[in-house]
Amino acid sequence: MKTCIKCNTELTKAYISGIQGKFEINKKPRGLFKDSPIYSKVSSYVCSTCGYLEFYVDQPEKFK
């Protein structure tokens, strides 16, 4: 369970709309011809009370 840091309400998992409906975060910048091997998909959570939004990487261990 994830809790809102502003109002202490339980956060609800949300989905970002886009070209593929998801995005990734990289530890190193991606170049035109090189991709970072250290990446993770990202999940978003929203507070239904105050609208606060948080993002979490699905595999945080990759960023050690």
N, CA, C and O atoms as a printed pandas DataFrame, in Angstrom:
     atom_number atom_name residue_name chain_id  residue_number  x_coord  y_coord  z_coord
0              1         N          MET        A               1    0.842   -1.188    0.000
1              2        CA          MET        A               1    0.000    0.000    0.000
2              3         C          MET        A               1    0.880    1.242    0.000
3              4         O          MET        A               1    1.821    1.344    0.786
4              5         N          LYS        A               2    0.576    2.168   -0.868
5              6        CA          LYS        A               2    1.293    3.434   -0.920
6              7         C          LYS        A               2    0.354    4.520   -0.408
7              8         O          LYS        A               2   -0.834    4.540   -0.733
8              9         N          THR        A               3    0.909    5.424    0.398
9             10        CA          THR        A               3    0.104    6.456    1.050
10            11         C          THR        A               3    0.547    7.843    0.607
11            12         O          THR        A               3    1.742    8.094    0.452
12            13         N          CYS        A               4   -0.404    8.737    0.405
13            14        CA          CYS        A               4   -0.143   10.117    0.006
14            15         C          CYS        A               4    0.640   10.836    1.103
15            16         O          CYS        A               4    0.262   10.800    2.274
16            17         N          ILE        A               5    1.724   11.483    0.713
17            18        CA          ILE        A               5    2.539   12.205    1.699
18            19         C          ILE        A               5    1.909   13.538    2.091
19            20         O          ILE        A               5    2.348   14.159    3.060
20            21         N          LYS        A               6    0.892   13.991    1.362
21            22        CA          LYS        A               6    0.252   15.271    1.671
22            23         C          LYS        A               6   -0.955   15.124    2.593
23            24         O          LYS        A               6   -1.151   15.940    3.495
24            25         N          CYS        A               7   -1.777   14.072    2.369
25            26        CA          CYS        A               7   -3.011   13.976    3.164
26            27         C          CYS        A               7   -3.241   12.596    3.778
27            28         O          CYS        A               7   -4.276   12.354    4.399
28            29         N          ASN        A               8   -2.270   11.691    3.602
29            30        CA          ASN        A               8   -2.298   10.374    4.236
30            31         C          ASN        A               8   -3.410    9.452    3.715
31            32         O          ASN        A               8   -3.806    8.515    4.408
32            33         N          THR        A               9   -3.908    9.708    2.516
33            34        CA          THR        A               9   -4.908    8.844    1.880
34            35         C          THR        A               9   -4.189    7.750    1.101
35            36         O          THR        A               9   -3.093    7.976    0.588
36            37         N          GLU        A              10   -4.785    6.582    1.009
37            38        CA          GLU        A              10   -4.179    5.510    0.215
38            39         C          GLU        A              10   -4.163    5.917   -1.260
39            40         O          GLU        A              10   -5.169    6.388   -1.791
40            41         N          LEU        A              11   -3.011    5.731   -1.919
41            42        CA          LEU        A              11   -2.878    6.058   -3.330
42            43         C          LEU        A              11   -3.477    4.957   -4.195
43            44         O          LEU        A              11   -3.463    3.783   -3.827
44            45         N          THR        A              12   -4.000    5.354   -5.346
45            46        CA          THR        A              12   -4.594    4.438   -6.302
46            47         C          THR        A              12   -3.675    4.330   -7.510
47            48         O          THR        A              12   -3.227    5.346   -8.041
48            49         N          LYS        A              13   -3.391    3.106   -7.949
49            50        CA          LYS        A              13   -2.557    2.927   -9.135
50            51         C          LYS        A              13   -3.289    3.528  -10.327
51            52         O          LYS        A              13   -4.491    3.322  -10.496
52            53         N          ALA        A              14   -2.553    4.277  -11.157
53            54        CA          ALA        A              14   -3.120    4.930  -12.330
54            55         C          ALA        A              14   -2.275    4.570  -13.544
55            56         O          ALA        A              14   -1.151    4.086  -13.409
56            57         N          TYR        A              15   -2.811    4.805  -14.704
57            58        CA          TYR        A              15   -2.104    4.481  -15.938
58            59         C          TYR        A              15   -2.002    5.728  -16.805
59            60         O          TYR        A              15   -2.965    6.482  -16.944
60            61         N          ILE        A              16   -0.840    5.932  -17.378
61            62        CA          ILE        A              16   -0.581    7.095  -18.203
62            63         C          ILE        A              16   -0.936    6.764  -19.642
63            64         O          ILE        A              16   -0.501    5.745  -20.177
64            65         N          SER        A              17   -1.718    7.618  -20.260
65            66        CA          SER        A              17   -2.049    7.422  -21.666
66            67         C          SER        A              17   -0.949    8.037  -22.518
67            68         O          SER        A              17   -0.382    9.074  -22.174
68            69         N          GLY        A              18   -0.667    7.400  -23.598
69            70        CA          GLY        A              18    0.349    7.885  -24.511
70            71         C          GLY        A              18    0.403    6.985  -25.718
71            72         O          GLY        A              18   -0.532    6.232  -25.989
72            73         N          ILE        A              19    1.478    7.062  -26.428
73            74        CA          ILE        A              19    1.617    6.260  -27.635
74            75         C          ILE        A              19    1.472    4.781  -27.307
75            76         O          ILE        A              19    0.740    4.064  -27.988
76            77         N          GLN        A              20    2.165    4.320  -26.268
77            78        CA          GLN        A              20    2.050    2.928  -25.863
78            79         C          GLN        A              20    1.460    2.796  -24.462
79            80         O          GLN        A              20    1.378    1.684  -23.940
80            81         N          GLY        A              21    1.051    3.889  -23.845
81            82        CA          GLY        A              21    0.442    3.847  -22.529
82            83         C          GLY        A              21    1.416    3.641  -21.388
83            84         O          GLY        A              21    0.998    3.368  -20.263
84            85         N          LYS        A              22    2.711    3.767  -21.655
85            86        CA          LYS        A              22    3.713    3.587  -20.609
86            87         C          LYS        A              22    4.968    4.357  -20.992
87            88         O          LYS        A              22    5.152    4.742  -22.146
88            89         N          PHE        A              23    5.824    4.573  -20.003
89            90        CA          PHE        A              23    7.122    5.148  -20.289
90            91         C          PHE        A              23    8.143    4.513  -19.382
91            92         O          PHE        A              23    7.788    3.822  -18.427
92            93         N          GLU        A              24    9.406    4.740  -19.668
93            94        CA          GLU        A              24   10.496    4.156  -18.892
94            95         C          GLU        A              24   11.400    5.262  -18.392
95            96         O          GLU        A              24   11.413    6.364  -18.938
96            97         N          ILE        A              25   12.154    4.963  -17.354
97            98        CA          ILE        A              25   13.150    5.885  -16.839
98            99         C          ILE        A              25   14.506    5.198  -16.927
99           100         O          ILE        A              25   14.631    4.012  -16.621
100          101         N          ASN        A              26   15.505    5.938  -17.341
101          102        CA          ASN        A              26   16.838    5.389  -17.536
102          103         C          ASN        A              26   17.813    5.974  -16.539
103          104         O          ASN        A              26   17.678    7.131  -16.143
104          105         N          LYS        A              27   18.793    5.187  -16.129
105          106        CA          LYS        A              27   19.823    5.677  -15.227
106          107         C          LYS        A              27   20.798    6.577  -15.972
107          108         O          LYS        A              27   21.301    7.554  -15.416
108          109         N          LYS        A              28   21.063    6.246  -17.231
109          110        CA          LYS        A              28   21.960    7.038  -18.061
110          111         C          LYS        A              28   21.171    7.562  -19.255
111          112         O          LYS        A              28   20.219    6.920  -19.699
112          113         N          PRO        A              29   21.561    8.724  -19.779
113          114        CA          PRO        A              29   20.841    9.262  -20.942
114          115         C          PRO        A              29   20.906    8.307  -22.125
115          116         O          PRO        A              29   21.899    7.607  -22.329
116          117         N          ARG        A              30   19.851    8.295  -22.882
117          118        CA          ARG        A              30   19.803    7.456  -24.074
118          119         C          ARG        A              30   20.261    8.290  -25.261
119          120         O          ARG        A              30   19.913    9.465  -25.385
120          121         N          GLY        A              31   21.034    7.677  -26.118
121          122        CA          GLY        A              31   21.497    8.359  -27.310
122          123         C          GLY        A              31   20.757    7.868  -28.520
123          124         O          GLY        A              31   19.922    6.968  -28.429
124          125         N          LEU        A              32   21.058    8.457  -29.656
125          126        CA          LEU        A              32   20.399    8.082  -30.880
126          127         C          LEU        A              32   20.681    6.634  -31.259
127          128         O          LEU        A              32   19.792    5.934  -31.743
128          129         N          PHE        A              33   21.926    6.178  -31.040
129          130        CA          PHE        A              33   22.299    4.820  -31.435
130          131         C          PHE        A              33   22.613    3.906  -30.259
131          132         O          PHE        A              33   22.945    2.737  -30.457
132          133         N          LYS        A              34   22.510    4.424  -29.032
133          134        CA          LYS        A              34   22.807    3.613  -27.851
134          135         C          LYS        A              34   21.621    3.661  -26.898
135          136         O          LYS        A              34   21.036    4.720  -26.672
136          137         N          ASP        A              35   21.276    2.524  -26.352
137          138        CA          ASP        A              35   20.244    2.455  -25.325
138          139         C          ASP        A              35   20.895    2.078  -24.007
139          140         O          ASP        A              35   21.831    1.279  -23.974
140          141         N          SER        A              36   20.402    2.649  -22.933
141          142        CA          SER        A              36   20.907    2.327  -21.610
142          143         C          SER        A              36   20.435    0.940  -21.205
143          144         O          SER        A              36   19.237    0.667  -21.279
144          145         N          PRO        A              37   21.334    0.047  -20.776
145          146        CA          PRO        A              37   20.901   -1.273  -20.310
146          147         C          PRO        A              37   20.276   -1.210  -18.921
147          148         O          PRO        A              37   19.698   -2.190  -18.452
148          149         N          ILE        A              38   20.392   -0.062  -18.265
149          150        CA          ILE        A              38   19.875    0.094  -16.913
150          151         C          ILE        A              38   18.605    0.941  -16.989
151          152         O          ILE        A              38   18.670    2.170  -17.001
152          153         N          TYR        A              39   17.462    0.280  -17.038
153          154        CA          TYR        A              39   16.195    0.992  -17.132
154          155         C          TYR        A              39   15.121    0.203  -16.394
155          156         O          TYR        A              39   15.308   -0.967  -16.059
156          157         N          SER        A              40   14.022    0.850  -16.154
157          158        CA          SER        A              40   12.883    0.188  -15.534
158          159         C          SER        A              40   11.612    0.852  -16.027
159          160         O          SER        A              40   11.598    2.051  -16.302
160          161         N          LYS        A              41   10.566    0.091  -16.138
161          162        CA          LYS        A              41    9.260    0.675  -16.407
162          163         C          LYS        A              41    8.831    1.459  -15.178
163          164         O          LYS        A              41    9.327    1.221  -14.077
164          165         N          VAL        A              42    7.920    2.385  -15.366
165          166        CA          VAL        A              42    7.477    3.276  -14.308
166          167         C          VAL        A              42    5.982    3.087  -14.067
167          168         O          VAL        A              42    5.202    2.970  -15.012
168          169         N          SER        A              43    5.589    3.058  -12.786
169          170        CA          SER        A              43    4.181    2.993  -12.408
170          171         C          SER        A              43    3.786    4.296  -11.739
171          172         O          SER        A              43    4.583    4.895  -11.017
172          173         N          SER        A              44    2.568    4.734  -11.977
173          174        CA          SER        A              44    2.094    5.979  -11.372
174          175         C          SER        A              44    0.954    5.677  -10.390
175          176         O          SER        A              44    0.187    4.729  -10.556
176          177         N          TYR        A              45    0.881    6.528   -9.366
177          178        CA          TYR        A              45   -0.146    6.412   -8.333
178          179         C          TYR        A              45   -0.708    7.800   -8.072
179          180         O          TYR        A              45    0.040    8.776   -8.022
180          181         N          VAL        A              46   -2.018    7.891   -7.907
181          182        CA          VAL        A              46   -2.675    9.177   -7.691
182          183         C          VAL        A              46   -3.493    9.139   -6.397
183          184         O          VAL        A              46   -4.057    8.110   -6.026
184          185         N          CYS        A              47   -3.540   10.281   -5.730
185          186        CA          CYS        A              47   -4.360   10.421   -4.528
186          187         C          CYS        A              47   -5.740   10.890   -4.956
187          188         O          CYS        A              47   -5.874   11.921   -5.616
188          189         N          SER        A              48   -6.764   10.135   -4.582
189          190        CA          SER        A              48   -8.137   10.483   -4.969
190          191         C          SER        A              48   -8.721   11.606   -4.120
191          192         O          SER        A              48   -9.819   12.088   -4.401
192          193         N          THR        A              49   -7.994   12.028   -3.079
193          194        CA          THR        A              49   -8.474   13.116   -2.233
194          195         C          THR        A              49   -7.917   14.470   -2.669
195          196         O          THR        A              49   -8.673   15.423   -2.858
196          197         N          CYS        A              50   -6.588   14.555   -2.829
197          198        CA          CYS        A              50   -5.982   15.856   -3.129
198          199         C          CYS        A              50   -5.368   15.945   -4.532
199          200         O          CYS        A              50   -4.966   17.027   -4.962
200          201         N          GLY        A              51   -5.291   14.815   -5.247
201          202        CA          GLY        A              51   -4.767   14.840   -6.609
202          203         C          GLY        A              51   -3.265   14.692   -6.726
203          204         O          GLY        A              51   -2.720   14.758   -7.828
204          205         N          TYR        A              52   -2.583   14.492   -5.601
205          206        CA          TYR        A              52   -1.126   14.309   -5.631
206          207         C          TYR        A              52   -0.785   13.096   -6.490
207          208         O          TYR        A              52   -1.511   12.102   -6.474
208          209         N          LEU        A              53    0.316   13.169   -7.240
209          210        CA          LEU        A              53    0.726   12.110   -8.144
210          211         C          LEU        A              53    2.156   11.695   -7.835
211          212         O          LEU        A              53    3.033   12.547   -7.690
212          213         N          GLU        A              54    2.401   10.380   -7.732
213          214        CA          GLU        A              54    3.742    9.848   -7.500
214          215         C          GLU        A              54    4.075    8.837   -8.577
215          216         O          GLU        A              54    3.200    8.162   -9.119
216          217         N          PHE        A              55    5.385    8.748   -8.879
217          218        CA          PHE        A              55    5.879    7.764   -9.829
218          219         C          PHE        A              55    6.882    6.865   -9.125
219          220         O          PHE        A              55    7.671    7.333   -8.303
220          221         N          TYR        A              56    6.854    5.580   -9.443
221          222        CA          TYR        A              56    7.785    4.610   -8.890
222          223         C          TYR        A              56    8.332    3.762  -10.027
223          224         O          TYR        A              56    7.587    3.358  -10.920
224          225         N          VAL        A              57    9.644    3.492   -9.994
225          226        CA          VAL        A              57   10.195    2.544  -10.960
226          227         C          VAL        A              57    9.840    1.145  -10.476
227          228         O          VAL        A              57    9.816    0.887   -9.273
228          229         N          ASP        A              58    9.565    0.242  -11.415
229          230        CA          ASP        A              58    9.167   -1.118  -11.062
230          231         C          ASP        A              58   10.333   -1.965  -10.589
231          232         O          ASP        A              58   10.136   -2.940   -9.864
232          233         N          GLN        A              59   11.550   -1.606  -10.990
233          234        CA          GLN        A              59   12.744   -2.364  -10.610
234          235         C          GLN        A              59   13.819   -1.431  -10.053
235          236         O          GLN        A              59   14.814   -1.175  -10.730
236          237         N          PRO        A              60   13.638   -0.914   -8.824
237          238        CA          PRO        A              60   14.586    0.043   -8.251
238          239         C          PRO        A              60   15.993   -0.540   -8.042
239          240         O          PRO        A              60   16.972    0.205   -8.004
240          241         N          GLU        A              61   16.091   -1.852   -7.909
241          242        CA          GLU        A              61   17.408   -2.474   -7.686
242          243         C          GLU        A              61   18.350   -2.260   -8.860
243          244         O          GLU        A              61   19.565   -2.360   -8.690
244          245         N          LYS        A              62   17.838   -1.974  -10.024
245          246        CA          LYS        A              62   18.693   -1.734  -11.185
246          247         C          LYS        A              62   19.472   -0.437  -11.085
247          248         O          LYS        A              62   20.421   -0.239  -11.844
248          249         N          PHE        A              63   19.108    0.444  -10.185
249          250        CA          PHE        A              63   19.725    1.764  -10.075
250          251         C          PHE        A              63   20.767    1.867   -8.965
251          252         O          PHE        A              63   21.168    2.970   -8.593
252          253         N          LYS        A              64   21.206    0.730   -8.433
253          254        CA          LYS        A              64   22.235    0.728   -7.384
254          255         C          LYS        A              64   23.591    0.943   -7.984
255          256         O          LYS        A              64   24.588    0.973   -7.262
